[in-house]
Amino acid sequence: MFKRQERQMSDQEAKKKLPTNRKEVFFDLLRYRKMTLFALSSFTFMFFIPLAVDLLYFNFLESVLIANGQTEALFSLVFYSMLIMIPCMMIGFLGFAGAFQAAKKIVWQEGNMMAHDFFQGIKENWLRAIGNGLFFGILLFGLVVGGSYLYIFSPISPVLCGIGIGALILFMLVFGMIIALNFTQDVYYSNPFRYTIKNSFCLLGLLNWRIIILFILSTGGLIALCCFNIIMMAIGLFLFAILNNVIIILYTLMSHYAFDKFINQEHYPEMVGKGLYKLEKEDKEA
């Protein structure tokens, strides 16, 4: 009798330790699913290897040109580097299609076959992933090449030049966050693309400062590191290789919070709080 009572108490205490909100899910994954998250990072970065090679190679050439005083060829080098970057980005975004599918299962506590979920995500969403990669690549091309042109060659005043570069940064910031929300929706719902875009803009307004901070610290931080020199670029790519899982999980959890608040409560009530443990009344009183 005492053993049974002790077992019931231990079961109740174990239930109370289960994650009941998404913040607890995040730290629970960091504590208990380290190898799964490491595998997620590895699979994702595998698709970004062509992009890493492109950036490192052209950055090395840029360093050589600067060392030899051949600065007149720098703009051409930046132009062709960023042009090659676009198809490399499309390949990398295939990895995101798999990563966000796997992340959805992981945060729902269903991710026991990470590799299967990863490649299933690519199989189901490869076309949209390539489209997102093409669009983001063009945005980044416009920011780097357009910003370089305005800075080096534009005859306009420094104030107008700064406004132009700021507009490019703002444009990329907004649509970069939209693309991240597209990925989390594509693996969650089966909506036409126009509805996905519409929902992403609405969700962007709902998440406001949360997603802005996450995007700036992750994507913005990586781009900033890649703008300095080859050593900082290598550090940035290394950090992305080992920590992209954290960013993907955070985007997923943040999006699921927004889905519950904006979409699921009205249209899919059975999906609200999926992956979270709901304490029953007797569990709370125990």
PyMOL commands that set and color helices and strands:
alter all, ss='L'
color gray80, all
select helices_A, chain A and resi 2-16+22-32+34-46+49-67+71-107+114-152+158-186+193-207+209-226+230-267+269-271+281-285
alter helices_A, ss='H'
color red, helices_A
deselect
rebuild
show_as cartoon
